[in-house]
Amino acid sequence: MPTLQEPFPQYLSDQIIADPSKRSYPEFNLVGLLDTVFTPTRGCKVCILVDFESPQELITNFHFLTQDGYAVQKKAHEHFYQGLKTGALEELQMEGGEMFAYKITHGSNLDLADEVWDTEGNQLSLDKDIYSNYDIILCISTYSATAPLTAKAKEFGFRGATLHGLNDVILSTGLAVNYHDVSRDAERFRLAMTKADSIEIDFALEDGRVLTAWLGLDGQEAQKSHGLCNGLTPDVANLPAGEVYFVPTDARGQFPMKYEDGTLGVLEVVDRCIISSTLIEGNQTTIDVHNAKLKDDPMTGTLGELGFGTQVLPVSGADIQDEKVLGTCHLATGRDDHLGGDIVPSLFKKHENSTHDDILFAPHKTPNFNISQVRMNRGKQQEIIIENFRPSAYVLRAMRGE
């Protein structure tokens, strides 16, 4: 791996950016990952959280290991629980290593119920027994828990990481990298964009139309998700990391949306909020359901994040890694309090609507349209950031330290 002193990491070469599969990685190493992300580890008590529909039944005596499915939870057991118990705890001079299960939320970043169960089937409390008693919490789950755990970390003082959607590609690439390098690259990207006044994104559709979304940023400091929770300050990392992001203060225009069933729509944005969706192709019912939700609970359409990937990584099939890929960008609707925004769960009409949902624009995810250009406006300066899903020369010069 490149060292911190190298001004030009080889994985930022044009050839590897064009084909990330050519990048080489060391073997995943739990000790190295935890030691880098959570320095200092000595004396820290660590645990693992997983989620199930029937948590007590499936976590008791690790019953889920004998059942079909539960790929994420089985990866958590194999690579993290077993890794801690078979040497990582001792090597890092940590304590604990227990695994607990909570009830699946069925939504990205929804608050977690307080009930949690240990591997003997005992019901415990997240607040009283987990957040209060552990220094480091690793949440390896089906749905992201970054927002609720960030709030709890501030309240109870722990550090942690969320790794929802964990799979083999993520383990062998996004979690195998040197997170000092990830942090350095994210910081260089952040400095290239910080204090931007606005961002414009052009989306080229297959029918020849070009939609433009404008996002107002008011000169705010760009933030970064860089994977390091060093020191003892309460914080939660989203792993794999490698992202620069803003909380929009305003937005208008249009952008395309690919729904889970493949339906394509055009979203109309006014005053930072999606107000309607119009069918391009696919299922009109999908569009109607979305429009009904926007009308019933308008907060669900509020844009809470604009993010840019900063890592050269292969596609994993899970947005937690794929949104970190250099040349992609994403918007998110819903709560943004964990990002420093003002959209909190209490503003939503229904609890189940208070999610934070990423909308990723990437070639594998949205092949029906292209990000033809992303432009940054900062005072009198205008720079291209992305063109045709590739980082611009301006971005690459910044990230290479040139």
C-alpha positions as CSV (number, residue, x, y, z in Angstrom):
1,M,0.0,0.0,0.0
2,P,1.1,3.6,-0.6
3,T,2.5,5.3,2.4
4,L,1.3,8.7,3.7
5,Q,4.4,10.3,2.3
6,E,3.8,9.3,-1.3
7,P,2.4,12.3,-3.3
8,F,1.0,10.1,-6.1
9,P,-0.7,6.8,-4.9
10,Q,-0.6,4.3,-7.7
11,Y,-4.2,3.4,-7.3
12,L,-5.0,7.0,-8.5
13,S,-3.4,6.3,-11.9
14,D,-5.6,6.8,-14.9
15,Q,-5.5,3.1,-15.7
16,I,-6.7,1.9,-12.3
17,I,-9.4,4.6,-12.1
18,A,-10.7,3.4,-15.4
19,D,-10.7,-0.2,-14.2
20,P,-10.6,-0.5,-10.4
21,S,-10.4,-4.3,-10.7
22,K,-6.7,-3.8,-11.5
23,R,-6.0,-2.5,-8.0
24,S,-4.4,-4.9,-5.7
25,Y,-5.3,-5.2,-2.0
26,P,-3.7,-6.9,1.0
27,E,-5.7,-9.7,2.7
28,F,-8.4,-8.5,5.1
29,N,-6.9,-8.1,8.6
30,L,-9.2,-7.5,11.5
31,V,-6.4,-6.4,13.8
32,G,-5.1,-3.9,11.3
33,L,-8.6,-2.5,10.6
34,L,-9.5,-2.0,14.2
35,D,-6.1,-0.8,15.2
36,T,-6.2,1.9,12.5
37,V,-9.8,2.9,12.9
38,F,-10.0,2.9,16.7
39,T,-6.5,3.9,18.0
40,P,-6.2,3.6,21.0
41,T,-7.7,0.2,21.6
42,R,-5.9,-0.8,24.8
43,G,-8.4,-1.4,27.6
44,C,-11.4,-0.8,25.4
45,K,-14.4,-3.1,25.7
46,V,-15.9,-4.0,22.3
47,C,-19.1,-5.7,21.2
48,I,-20.9,-6.6,18.0
49,L,-24.5,-5.8,17.1
50,V,-26.5,-7.7,14.4
51,D,-30.2,-7.6,13.5
52,F,-32.9,-10.2,12.9
53,E,-36.7,-10.3,12.5
54,S,-36.7,-12.7,15.4
55,P,-33.6,-11.7,17.4
56,Q,-34.1,-13.8,20.5
57,E,-34.7,-17.0,18.6
58,L,-31.9,-16.6,16.2
59,I,-29.1,-15.2,18.4
60,T,-29.6,-17.8,21.2
61,N,-26.8,-20.3,20.9
62,F,-26.0,-18.7,17.5
63,H,-29.0,-20.5,16.0
64,F,-28.9,-18.4,12.9
65,L,-25.7,-20.2,11.8
66,T,-27.7,-23.3,11.1
67,Q,-30.4,-21.6,9.1
68,D,-30.6,-20.6,5.5
69,G,-29.9,-16.9,4.7
70,Y,-28.5,-14.3,7.1
71,A,-25.4,-13.7,4.9
72,V,-24.5,-10.4,6.6
73,Q,-24.9,-11.8,10.1
74,K,-22.8,-14.9,9.3
75,K,-20.0,-12.7,7.9
76,A,-20.2,-10.7,11.2
77,H,-19.7,-14.0,13.1
78,E,-17.0,-15.4,10.9
79,H,-14.8,-12.4,10.4
80,F,-15.5,-10.2,13.4
81,Y,-16.8,-12.3,16.3
82,Q,-14.5,-15.2,15.7
83,G,-11.7,-12.8,14.7
84,L,-11.9,-11.1,18.1
85,K,-12.2,-14.3,20.1
86,T,-9.3,-16.0,18.3
87,G,-6.6,-13.4,18.8
88,A,-7.6,-9.9,17.9
89,L,-8.8,-9.1,21.5
90,E,-5.5,-10.1,22.9
91,E,-3.3,-8.5,20.3
92,L,-5.2,-5.2,20.6
93,Q,-5.4,-5.5,24.4
94,M,-9.2,-5.1,24.2
95,E,-11.9,-6.8,26.3
96,G,-15.4,-8.2,25.6
97,G,-16.1,-9.4,22.1
98,E,-19.7,-10.4,22.8
99,M,-22.4,-10.4,20.1
100,F,-26.0,-9.1,20.6
101,A,-29.0,-9.0,18.4
102,Y,-31.8,-6.4,18.0
103,K,-35.0,-6.4,16.0
104,I,-34.5,-5.4,12.3
105,T,-35.7,-1.9,11.6
106,H,-36.8,-2.4,8.0
107,G,-35.6,1.1,7.1
108,S,-32.3,2.9,6.6
109,N,-31.2,4.8,9.7
110,L,-34.4,4.3,11.6
111,D,-34.1,4.5,15.4
112,L,-33.5,1.1,17.1
113,A,-35.8,-0.4,19.7
114,D,-34.2,-0.6,23.1
115,E,-34.6,-4.4,23.4
116,V,-31.6,-6.5,22.6
117,W,-30.7,-10.1,23.3
118,D,-27.4,-11.9,24.1
119,T,-26.3,-15.3,22.8
120,E,-27.9,-17.1,25.8
121,G,-31.3,-15.6,24.9
122,N,-31.4,-13.1,27.7
123,Q,-33.2,-9.8,27.0
124,L,-31.2,-6.7,27.7
125,S,-31.4,-2.9,27.1
126,L,-29.3,-1.1,24.5
127,D,-29.2,2.0,26.7
128,K,-28.5,0.3,30.1
129,D,-26.5,-2.7,29.1
130,I,-24.7,-2.0,25.8
131,Y,-24.2,1.8,25.1
132,S,-23.4,2.3,28.8
133,N,-20.9,-0.6,29.1
134,Y,-19.0,-0.8,25.9
135,D,-16.3,1.6,24.5
136,I,-16.5,0.4,20.9
137,I,-19.6,-1.0,19.2
138,L,-19.5,-2.6,15.8
139,C,-22.9,-2.7,14.1
140,I,-23.0,-5.2,11.3
141,S,-26.6,-5.2,10.1
142,T,-29.1,-5.4,7.3
143,Y,-30.0,-1.7,7.3
144,S,-27.8,1.2,8.2
145,A,-27.8,2.3,11.8
146,T,-25.4,5.2,11.4
147,A,-27.8,8.0,12.3
148,P,-29.2,6.4,15.5
149,L,-25.9,5.2,16.7
150,T,-24.2,8.5,16.1
151,A,-26.9,10.1,18.4
152,K,-26.4,7.4,21.0
153,A,-22.6,7.8,20.8
154,K,-22.9,11.5,21.7
155,E,-25.2,10.6,24.6
156,F,-23.3,7.7,26.1
157,G,-19.7,8.4,25.0
158,F,-18.8,5.3,23.0
159,R,-17.1,5.0,19.6
160,G,-18.3,2.7,16.9
161,A,-18.6,1.6,13.3
162,T,-21.6,0.7,11.1
163,L,-21.0,-1.9,8.4
164,H,-24.4,-2.8,7.0
165,G,-24.6,-5.0,3.9
166,L,-21.2,-6.6,4.6
167,N,-20.2,-9.0,1.8
168,D,-17.1,-10.8,0.5
169,V,-16.2,-8.0,-2.0
170,I,-16.3,-5.4,0.8
171,L,-14.2,-7.6,3.1
172,S,-11.5,-8.1,0.4
173,T,-11.4,-4.5,-0.9
174,G,-13.2,-1.7,1.0
175,L,-12.2,-3.0,4.4
176,A,-8.7,-4.2,3.3
177,V,-7.4,-0.7,2.5
178,N,-5.2,1.4,4.6
179,Y,-7.5,3.9,6.3
180,H,-4.8,6.5,6.8
181,D,-4.6,6.6,3.0
182,V,-8.5,6.8,2.8
183,S,-8.5,9.7,5.3
184,R,-5.7,11.6,3.4
185,D,-7.4,11.2,0.0
186,A,-10.8,12.3,1.5
187,E,-9.2,15.3,3.0
188,R,-7.6,16.3,-0.3
189,F,-11.0,16.0,-2.0
190,R,-12.7,17.9,0.8
191,L,-10.3,20.8,0.5
192,A,-10.9,20.9,-3.3
193,M,-14.7,21.5,-2.6
194,T,-15.0,23.0,0.8
195,K,-16.9,26.3,1.1
196,A,-18.6,25.8,-2.2
197,D,-21.6,28.0,-2.8
198,S,-23.5,25.6,-5.0
199,I,-23.3,22.4,-7.1
200,E,-25.0,21.8,-10.4
201,I,-25.5,18.2,-11.7
202,D,-26.5,17.4,-15.3
203,F,-28.2,14.1,-16.0
204,A,-28.3,12.9,-19.6
205,L,-31.3,10.6,-20.3
206,E,-31.5,8.0,-23.0
207,D,-34.3,10.0,-24.7
208,G,-31.9,12.9,-25.2
209,R,-33.1,15.1,-22.4
210,V,-30.7,16.7,-19.9
211,L,-32.0,17.3,-16.4
212,T,-30.2,19.7,-14.1
213,A,-30.4,19.7,-10.3
214,W,-29.0,22.8,-8.5
215,L,-28.1,22.5,-4.8
216,G,-27.3,25.5,-2.6
217,L,-24.6,25.0,0.0
218,D,-24.1,28.6,1.3
219,G,-20.3,28.3,1.5
220,Q,-20.4,25.6,4.2
221,E,-17.4,23.5,5.2
222,A,-17.4,20.2,3.4
223,Q,-17.4,17.2,5.7
224,K,-15.7,13.8,5.2
225,S,-16.4,10.2,6.0
226,H,-12.9,8.9,6.3
227,G,-13.1,5.9,8.6
228,L,-11.0,7.1,11.5
229,C,-12.4,7.3,15.1
230,N,-9.0,7.9,16.7
231,G,-8.7,9.3,20.2
232,L,-11.5,8.9,22.7
233,T,-14.0,11.4,21.2
234,P,-17.4,9.8,20.7
235,D,-17.9,9.1,17.0
236,V,-19.3,6.5,14.6
237,A,-17.6,5.6,11.4
238,N,-19.5,4.3,8.4
239,L,-17.3,1.5,6.8
240,P,-16.2,1.3,4.1
241,A,-15.5,5.0,4.3
242,G,-14.3,7.5,1.7
243,E,-16.7,10.3,1.0
244,V,-17.0,14.0,1.0
245,Y,-20.5,15.4,1.8
246,F,-22.6,18.5,2.3
247,V,-26.0,19.2,3.9
248,P,-27.8,21.2,1.2
249,T,-29.5,24.4,2.4
250,D,-31.5,24.7,-0.8
251,A,-32.2,22.7,-4.0
252,R,-34.2,23.0,-7.1
253,G,-34.5,21.5,-10.6
254,Q,-35.0,17.9,-11.6
255,F,-33.1,14.6,-11.4
256,P,-33.9,11.0,-12.4
257,M,-34.7,8.2,-10.0
258,K,-34.4,4.5,-10.6
259,Y,-36.8,2.7,-8.2
260,E,-36.2,-0.7,-6.7
261,D,-38.5,-2.4,-9.3
262,G,-36.6,-0.8,-12.1
263,T,-39.1,2.0,-12.8
264,L,-37.6,5.3,-13.9
265,G,-39.0,8.6,-12.9
266,V,-38.2,12.3,-13.0
267,L,-38.2,14.0,-9.6
268,E,-39.2,17.7,-9.4
269,V,-37.4,19.6,-6.6
270,V,-38.5,22.9,-5.2
271,D,-37.1,24.6,-2.0
272,R,-34.9,21.6,-1.2
273,C,-37.9,19.2,-1.4
274,I,-39.0,16.6,-3.9
275,I,-42.6,17.5,-4.6
276,S,-43.5,15.0,-7.3
277,S,-42.4,12.2,-9.6
278,T,-43.2,11.7,-13.2
279,L,-42.9,8.3,-15.1
280,I,-40.2,7.8,-17.7
281,E,-40.7,4.1,-18.1
282,G,-41.9,1.2,-16.0
283,N,-44.7,0.9,-13.5
284,Q,-47.0,3.9,-13.0
285,T,-48.2,2.5,-9.7
286,T,-44.7,2.8,-8.3
287,I,-44.8,6.5,-9.2
288,D,-48.2,6.9,-7.8
289,V,-47.2,5.3,-4.5
290,H,-44.2,7.7,-4.2
291,N,-46.3,10.7,-5.0
292,A,-48.9,9.7,-2.3
293,K,-46.1,9.4,0.3
294,L,-44.7,12.8,-0.6
295,K,-48.2,14.3,-0.3
296,D,-48.9,12.5,3.0
297,D,-45.5,13.2,4.7
298,P,-43.6,15.9,2.7
299,M,-40.5,15.6,5.0
300,T,-39.8,12.3,3.2
301,G,-38.9,14.3,0.1
302,T,-36.5,16.7,1.8
303,L,-32.9,16.5,0.5
304,G,-30.6,16.0,3.4
305,E,-27.3,15.1,1.8
306,L,-25.1,15.5,-1.2
307,G,-22.1,13.2,-1.3
308,F,-19.1,12.3,-3.5
309,G,-17.1,9.1,-3.4
310,T,-13.4,9.4,-2.9
311,Q,-12.1,5.8,-3.2
312,V,-11.0,3.7,-6.1
313,L,-12.9,0.5,-5.4
314,P,-14.7,-2.2,-7.4
315,V,-18.5,-2.4,-7.4
316,S,-19.6,-4.5,-4.5
317,G,-23.4,-4.6,-5.1
318,A,-23.9,-2.8,-1.7
319,D,-24.4,0.9,-1.6
320,I,-22.3,1.2,1.6
321,Q,-19.2,0.7,-0.6
322,D,-20.5,1.7,-4.0
323,E,-21.3,5.2,-3.0
324,K,-17.7,5.6,-1.9
325,V,-16.4,5.0,-5.4
326,L,-14.5,7.9,-7.0
327,G,-16.6,9.3,-9.9
328,T,-20.0,8.7,-8.3
329,C,-22.2,11.0,-6.4
330,H,-25.4,10.5,-4.4
331,L,-28.2,12.5,-2.9
332,A,-30.1,11.4,0.2
333,T,-33.6,12.2,1.4
334,G,-34.8,12.3,5.0
335,R,-33.1,12.7,8.4
336,D,-29.7,14.3,8.4
337,D,-29.1,15.1,12.1
338,H,-26.2,12.6,12.1
339,L,-24.6,14.8,9.4
340,G,-25.1,18.1,11.3
341,G,-28.4,18.9,9.6
342,D,-31.7,19.9,11.0
343,I,-34.0,17.1,9.8
344,V,-34.7,15.0,12.9
345,P,-37.1,12.0,13.3
346,S,-39.7,14.1,15.2
347,L,-40.4,16.1,12.0
348,F,-41.9,13.2,10.2
349,K,-45.6,12.3,10.3
350,K,-44.8,8.6,10.8
351,H,-41.8,7.0,12.6
352,E,-41.3,4.5,9.8
353,N,-40.8,7.5,7.4
354,S,-37.9,9.0,9.4
355,T,-35.3,7.2,7.3
356,H,-32.1,8.5,5.6
357,D,-32.2,7.0,2.1
358,D,-29.3,7.4,-0.3
359,I,-30.0,7.8,-4.1
360,L,-26.8,6.6,-5.7
361,F,-25.8,7.7,-9.3
362,A,-23.3,5.2,-10.7
363,P,-22.9,3.3,-14.0
364,H,-23.8,-0.1,-12.5
365,K,-26.7,1.3,-10.5
366,T,-28.2,3.8,-13.0
367,P,-27.2,2.6,-16.5
368,N,-30.3,4.3,-18.0
369,F,-28.8,7.7,-17.5
370,N,-25.4,9.4,-17.3
371,I,-24.0,12.1,-15.1
372,S,-22.7,14.2,-17.9
373,Q,-21.2,16.8,-15.6
374,V,-21.1,18.0,-12.0
375,R,-19.9,21.6,-11.5
376,M,-18.9,23.4,-8.4
377,N,-19.4,27.1,-7.9
378,R,-17.2,28.8,-5.2
379,G,-17.2,32.6,-5.5
380,K,-15.9,33.4,-8.9
381,Q,-14.4,29.9,-9.3
382,Q,-16.2,27.2,-11.3
383,E,-14.7,23.8,-11.5
384,I,-15.9,20.5,-13.1
385,I,-15.9,17.8,-10.5
386,I,-17.3,14.8,-12.4
387,E,-17.7,14.2,-16.1
388,N,-19.3,11.0,-17.4
389,F,-18.9,9.2,-14.1
390,R,-15.2,10.0,-14.1
391,P,-13.4,12.4,-11.7
392,S,-12.2,15.6,-13.4
393,A,-8.7,16.7,-13.9
394,Y,-9.2,19.3,-11.1
395,V,-10.2,16.6,-8.6
396,L,-7.4,14.2,-9.6
397,R,-4.7,16.9,-9.3
398,A,-6.0,17.7,-5.8
399,M,-6.1,14.0,-4.8
400,R,-2.7,13.3,-6.2
401,G,-1.3,16.2,-4.2
402,E,-0.2,18.0,-7.3
